[in-house]
Amino acid sequence: MLSSFLSYIVWDASPSVIEGFDRLRWYSLLFALGFIISQQIMVFFFKKENKEAQLVDKLTIYMVLATIIGARLGHVLFYEPQKYLSNPLDILKIWEGGLASHGAAIAILLALWIYAKNTPGQSYLWVVDRIVIVTAMTGALIRVGNLMNSEIGGKDTGSDVGIVYARDSEEILSSLQVPILSIEAYKPEDRTSELHGNGIVPVNFDLEIAKGNFSKESLTTILSQDIKYALTQFSSSKEFLAESPTSPLQLDVKEEANRYVVTVKTFGRAKHPTQIYEASSYFLIFILLLTLWIKYKSQLPDGLLLGLFLILVFGSRFLWEYFKEVQVSFEEGMQWNMGQLLSIPLVLLGIFLVFKALKTGIKK
């Protein structure tokens, strides 16, 4: 039982909150939920420290705009400048993906400086020290959204522990030229003998296909060719699956009253669930910063929470990047990828802020 629990999982969650309704996606919902919860927590902070709670609405506008604009421009400038600067209108196509947390961090720090400058009675570091608490929580929710999108995944674990991302393969199979009713990827419990500890693990796909005018023989012939192509020739199939182009396809076709149930037996690559690594670390950082605020509140020296946030968030980001697949091709072969290089100055800034705050000490 324990070995089964510690083994891999097959992940094929839909990015849509409601299957078939693509306008409402988990990523967007969790992104928005992060800001809604953050706003309420900031109202609580303001009231407890005798600040005008109405100003949180103004602060929220600065935060939302800075996060979206900064994250988008960060990706454009840090990861794919040639692509976007040659087609500037594509920068606006946020729905196609491409956000960078480092860009968001820089933009938020700048936006809060503008906010503080235009808000009497609130110093820049006081505001930022409170904002970073909820930013850590929002970051955790966003990484859960990445998990629901099956994006920003990790490298192969090289062991039978990990996560097999199957959603892309399901979408490829759904485009087959047969009337598919449903597709489900799962971990087959009856294939444990095929585990060899190398990270290449058994995965099954069950396809329900409307009977139509197909005979069992004709359907088997069509699927044998088309499924083999789908599982071996697409880039996402090569990334997440381990089906050999030359080995025979393991295909089981069962005929029922008005449908066929097809089981495809293949193999997946167990990968690091880096979204879970990051979400967990960000949530723990949120708990730590919130605990410090609860205990000390306005006694905290200015810049301490910001410094801790920068050290812990971007220090952990530096670590988790070792387990991630590169986001763009130019990162291949680099000793440190772009995410790590961008994290270093933010960690150093955090160390400086913590050192300065500790010299000040707890306010009386």
C-alpha positions as CSV (number, residue, x, y, z in Angstrom):
1,M,0.0,0.0,0.0
2,L,2.8,2.5,0.9
3,S,4.8,1.8,-2.2
4,S,1.6,2.3,-4.3
5,F,1.0,5.7,-2.5
6,L,4.6,6.8,-3.1
7,S,4.4,5.8,-6.8
8,Y,3.5,8.0,-9.7
9,I,0.1,9.6,-10.5
10,V,-1.5,10.2,-13.9
11,W,-2.7,13.8,-14.1
12,D,-5.3,14.7,-16.7
13,A,-7.3,17.4,-14.9
14,S,-9.3,19.7,-17.2
15,P,-8.2,23.3,-17.2
16,S,-11.8,24.3,-17.3
17,V,-13.8,24.6,-14.1
18,I,-16.8,23.2,-16.0
19,E,-15.9,20.6,-18.6
20,G,-16.8,21.9,-22.1
21,F,-17.1,25.5,-20.9
22,D,-13.7,27.0,-21.7
23,R,-14.5,30.6,-20.7
24,L,-14.2,29.7,-17.0
25,R,-10.8,28.2,-16.3
26,W,-9.1,27.2,-13.0
27,Y,-6.1,29.4,-13.7
28,S,-8.2,32.5,-14.1
29,L,-10.5,31.6,-11.2
30,L,-7.5,31.0,-8.8
31,F,-5.8,34.1,-10.0
32,A,-8.9,36.2,-9.3
33,L,-9.5,34.4,-6.0
34,G,-6.0,35.3,-4.9
35,F,-6.7,39.0,-5.3
36,I,-10.1,38.8,-3.7
37,I,-8.8,37.0,-0.6
38,S,-5.7,39.3,-0.5
39,Q,-8.0,42.4,-0.6
40,Q,-9.9,41.1,2.5
41,I,-6.8,40.3,4.4
42,M,-5.4,43.8,3.6
43,V,-8.6,45.4,4.9
44,F,-8.0,43.4,8.1
45,F,-4.4,44.6,8.3
46,F,-5.4,48.2,7.8
47,K,-8.1,48.1,10.5
48,K,-5.9,46.5,13.0
49,E,-3.2,49.1,12.5
50,N,-5.6,52.0,12.4
51,K,-5.2,52.8,8.7
52,E,-8.1,53.9,6.4
53,A,-9.5,50.6,5.1
54,Q,-11.1,52.4,2.1
55,L,-7.6,52.8,0.7
56,V,-7.4,49.1,0.1
57,D,-9.5,49.5,-3.0
58,K,-7.0,51.9,-4.4
59,L,-4.2,49.7,-3.4
60,T,-5.8,46.7,-5.1
61,I,-6.0,48.5,-8.4
62,Y,-2.3,49.3,-8.3
63,M,-1.6,45.6,-7.4
64,V,-3.8,44.0,-10.1
65,L,-2.4,46.3,-12.9
66,A,1.2,45.9,-11.8
67,T,0.9,42.1,-11.6
68,I,-0.7,41.6,-15.0
69,I,1.4,44.2,-16.9
70,G,4.6,43.4,-15.1
71,A,4.3,39.6,-15.5
72,R,3.5,40.0,-19.2
73,L,6.3,42.4,-19.9
74,G,8.7,40.3,-17.8
75,H,8.1,37.3,-20.0
76,V,8.4,39.4,-23.2
77,L,11.7,41.0,-22.2
78,F,13.3,38.2,-20.2
79,Y,12.3,35.2,-22.3
80,E,11.1,36.0,-25.8
81,P,12.1,39.6,-26.7
82,Q,12.7,38.8,-30.4
83,K,9.4,37.1,-30.9
84,Y,7.3,39.9,-29.3
85,L,9.2,43.0,-30.2
86,S,9.0,42.0,-33.9
87,N,5.2,41.5,-33.4
88,P,4.3,44.1,-30.7
89,L,0.5,43.4,-30.9
90,D,1.1,39.8,-29.7
91,I,2.1,41.3,-26.4
92,L,-1.6,41.9,-25.7
93,K,-2.5,38.3,-26.3
94,I,-2.2,37.3,-22.6
95,W,-4.7,34.4,-23.1
96,E,-2.0,32.6,-25.2
97,G,0.2,32.3,-22.1
98,G,3.5,33.9,-21.1
99,L,3.7,35.5,-17.7
100,A,6.9,35.9,-15.6
101,S,6.7,36.2,-11.8
102,H,10.0,38.2,-11.7
103,G,8.5,40.8,-13.9
104,A,5.4,40.9,-11.6
105,A,7.7,41.3,-8.6
106,I,9.6,44.3,-10.1
107,A,6.4,45.9,-11.3
108,I,4.7,45.5,-7.9
109,L,7.6,47.1,-6.1
110,L,7.5,50.1,-8.5
111,A,3.7,50.4,-8.4
112,L,3.7,50.4,-4.6
113,W,6.3,53.2,-4.6
114,I,3.9,55.2,-6.7
115,Y,1.0,54.3,-4.4
116,A,2.9,55.3,-1.3
117,K,4.1,58.5,-2.8
118,N,0.4,59.5,-3.5
119,T,-1.0,58.3,-0.2
120,P,-0.2,60.4,2.8
121,G,0.4,58.5,6.1
122,Q,1.7,55.3,4.6
123,S,5.4,54.7,4.1
124,Y,6.6,52.6,1.2
125,L,8.1,49.9,3.3
126,W,5.1,49.7,5.6
127,V,2.8,49.0,2.6
128,V,5.2,46.6,0.9
129,D,5.7,44.6,4.2
130,R,2.0,43.9,4.3
131,I,1.5,43.3,0.6
132,V,4.2,40.6,0.5
133,I,2.2,38.5,3.0
134,V,-0.8,38.2,0.7
135,T,1.4,38.0,-2.4
136,A,2.9,34.8,-1.1
137,M,-0.6,33.3,-0.7
138,T,-1.6,34.5,-4.2
139,G,1.5,33.0,-5.7
140,A,0.6,29.6,-4.2
141,L,-2.9,29.8,-5.8
142,I,-1.4,30.8,-9.1
143,R,0.9,27.8,-9.1
144,V,-2.1,25.5,-8.4
145,G,-3.7,27.1,-11.5
146,N,-0.5,26.2,-13.4
147,L,-1.0,22.6,-12.2
148,M,-4.6,22.6,-13.5
149,N,-3.3,23.8,-16.8
150,S,-0.6,21.0,-16.8
151,E,2.0,23.7,-17.4
152,I,5.4,24.7,-16.0
153,G,6.0,21.1,-15.2
154,G,9.2,19.5,-14.1
155,K,12.0,17.3,-15.5
156,D,11.9,13.5,-15.5
157,T,12.4,12.2,-12.0
158,G,14.2,9.1,-13.2
159,S,12.2,7.1,-10.8
160,D,8.7,5.7,-10.5
161,V,7.7,8.6,-8.2
162,G,6.3,11.6,-9.9
163,I,3.5,12.9,-12.1
164,V,2.6,11.9,-15.6
165,Y,0.9,14.8,-17.5
166,A,-1.7,13.2,-19.8
167,R,-4.0,16.1,-20.7
168,D,-2.2,17.1,-23.9
169,S,-2.2,13.5,-25.1
170,E,-6.0,13.2,-24.4
171,E,-6.6,16.3,-26.4
172,I,-4.5,14.9,-29.3
173,L,-6.4,11.6,-29.2
174,S,-9.7,13.5,-29.1
175,S,-8.9,14.8,-32.6
176,L,-8.9,11.3,-34.1
177,Q,-11.2,10.9,-37.1
178,V,-13.6,8.6,-35.2
179,P,-16.7,9.6,-33.1
180,I,-15.1,9.7,-29.6
181,L,-17.5,10.0,-26.7
182,S,-15.0,10.2,-23.9
183,I,-11.3,9.8,-23.1
184,E,-9.7,9.0,-19.7
185,A,-6.1,8.5,-18.8
186,Y,-5.2,6.6,-15.6
187,K,-2.7,4.5,-13.8
188,P,-3.3,0.8,-14.4
189,E,-3.1,-1.2,-11.2
190,D,-2.7,-4.4,-13.1
191,R,0.6,-3.4,-14.8
192,T,2.8,-3.0,-11.7
193,S,5.1,-5.7,-13.1
194,E,6.0,-3.3,-15.8
195,L,7.6,-0.8,-13.3
196,H,11.4,-0.9,-13.5
197,G,12.3,2.2,-11.3
198,N,13.5,4.2,-14.3
199,G,10.7,6.7,-14.5
200,I,9.1,5.1,-17.5
201,V,5.7,4.0,-16.1
202,P,2.6,2.3,-17.4
203,V,-0.3,4.6,-18.5
204,N,-3.6,3.5,-20.0
205,F,-6.0,5.5,-22.1
206,D,-9.7,4.4,-22.2
207,L,-11.6,5.7,-25.2
208,E,-15.3,5.3,-25.7
209,I,-16.2,5.4,-29.4
210,A,-19.7,5.5,-30.9
211,K,-20.4,2.4,-32.9
212,G,-21.6,4.0,-36.0
213,N,-20.9,2.0,-39.1
214,F,-17.6,0.6,-37.8
215,S,-16.9,-3.0,-37.5
216,K,-14.6,-4.1,-34.8
217,E,-12.0,-5.1,-37.3
218,S,-12.1,-1.9,-39.3
219,L,-12.0,0.3,-36.2
220,T,-9.0,-1.6,-34.9
221,T,-7.2,-1.1,-38.2
222,I,-7.9,2.6,-38.2
223,L,-7.0,3.2,-34.5
224,S,-3.8,1.1,-34.7
225,Q,-2.3,3.5,-37.2
226,D,-3.8,6.8,-36.0
227,I,-3.2,6.3,-32.2
228,K,0.4,5.2,-32.9
229,Y,1.0,8.4,-34.8
230,A,-0.7,10.5,-32.1
231,L,1.4,9.0,-29.3
232,T,4.7,9.2,-31.0
233,Q,4.9,12.1,-33.5
234,F,3.5,15.1,-31.6
235,S,6.0,17.2,-29.5
236,S,3.8,17.0,-26.4
237,S,3.5,13.2,-26.7
238,K,7.3,12.9,-27.0
239,E,7.6,15.1,-23.9
240,F,5.2,13.3,-21.6
241,L,4.9,9.8,-23.0
242,A,7.4,7.1,-23.7
243,E,5.8,5.1,-26.5
244,S,8.3,3.7,-29.0
245,P,7.6,4.5,-32.7
246,T,8.8,1.0,-33.6
247,S,7.2,-1.2,-31.0
248,P,3.7,-2.7,-31.6
249,L,0.8,-0.7,-30.2
250,Q,-1.0,-2.4,-27.3
251,L,-4.6,-1.9,-28.1
252,D,-7.7,-3.7,-26.7
253,V,-11.0,-3.1,-28.4
254,K,-14.2,-4.3,-26.7
255,E,-17.6,-4.2,-28.5
256,E,-20.7,-3.3,-26.5
257,A,-24.3,-2.6,-27.5
258,N,-23.9,0.9,-29.0
259,R,-20.2,1.7,-28.5
260,Y,-16.7,0.4,-28.5
261,V,-14.5,0.7,-25.4
262,V,-10.8,0.9,-26.5
263,T,-8.0,0.6,-24.0
264,V,-4.6,1.9,-25.1
265,K,-1.7,0.6,-23.1
266,T,1.4,2.8,-23.3
267,F,4.0,4.4,-21.0
268,G,4.5,7.9,-19.5
269,R,7.4,9.8,-18.1
270,A,7.2,10.5,-14.4
271,K,8.1,14.1,-13.8
272,H,8.6,16.4,-10.9
273,P,5.4,18.2,-9.9
274,T,7.1,21.5,-9.6
275,Q,3.9,23.4,-9.4
276,I,3.1,21.6,-6.1
277,Y,6.7,22.2,-4.9
278,E,6.3,25.9,-5.5
279,A,2.7,26.2,-4.2
280,S,3.6,24.4,-1.0
281,S,6.7,26.6,-0.3
282,Y,4.8,29.8,-1.1
283,F,2.0,28.8,1.2
284,L,4.4,28.1,4.1
285,I,6.1,31.5,3.5
286,F,2.6,33.1,3.7
287,I,2.0,31.3,7.0
288,L,5.4,32.4,8.4
289,L,5.0,36.1,7.4
290,L,1.5,36.2,8.6
291,T,2.6,34.7,12.0
292,L,5.2,37.4,12.3
293,W,2.7,40.1,11.6
294,I,0.2,38.6,14.1
295,K,2.8,38.6,16.8
296,Y,4.4,42.0,16.2
297,K,2.2,44.0,13.9
298,S,3.5,47.6,13.8
299,Q,6.5,46.7,16.0
300,L,8.2,45.1,13.0
301,P,11.1,47.1,11.7
302,D,10.4,48.4,8.2
303,G,11.6,46.2,5.4
304,L,11.9,43.0,7.5
305,L,8.9,41.2,5.9
306,L,9.8,42.3,2.5
307,G,13.4,41.1,3.0
308,L,12.3,37.7,4.2
309,F,9.8,37.4,1.3
310,L,12.5,38.1,-1.3
311,I,14.9,35.7,0.3
312,L,12.5,32.9,0.8
313,V,10.3,33.2,-2.3
314,F,13.1,33.7,-4.8
315,G,15.5,31.5,-2.9
316,S,13.0,28.6,-3.2
317,R,12.4,29.6,-6.8
318,F,16.1,29.3,-7.5
319,L,16.0,25.8,-6.0
320,W,12.9,24.6,-7.8
321,E,14.2,25.8,-11.1
322,Y,16.7,22.9,-11.0
323,F,13.7,20.5,-11.3
324,K,11.8,22.4,-14.1
325,E,11.9,22.0,-17.8
326,V,13.3,25.1,-19.5
327,Q,10.6,27.5,-20.7
328,V,12.4,28.7,-23.9
329,S,15.0,27.0,-26.1
330,F,17.9,29.5,-25.3
331,E,18.0,28.3,-21.7
332,E,19.1,24.8,-22.8
333,G,22.7,24.2,-21.8
334,M,22.8,27.2,-19.4
335,Q,24.3,26.5,-16.0
336,W,21.6,28.7,-14.4
337,N,18.4,29.4,-16.3
338,M,16.7,32.8,-16.7
339,G,14.5,32.2,-13.6
340,Q,17.5,31.6,-11.5
341,L,19.5,34.5,-12.8
342,L,16.6,36.8,-12.2
343,S,16.2,35.5,-8.6
344,I,19.8,36.2,-7.5
345,P,19.5,40.0,-7.3
346,L,16.2,39.8,-5.5
347,V,17.6,37.4,-2.9
348,L,20.6,39.8,-2.4
349,L,18.2,42.7,-2.0
350,G,16.3,40.7,0.6
351,I,19.4,39.9,2.5
352,F,20.3,43.6,2.6
353,L,16.8,44.5,3.8
354,V,16.8,41.9,6.6
355,F,20.3,42.9,7.8
356,K,19.2,46.6,7.8
357,A,15.9,45.8,9.7
358,L,17.6,43.6,12.3
359,K,20.0,46.5,13.0
360,T,17.0,48.6,13.8
361,G,15.4,45.9,16.0
362,I,11.8,45.5,17.1
363,K,10.0,48.8,17.6
364,K,8.9,49.5,21.1
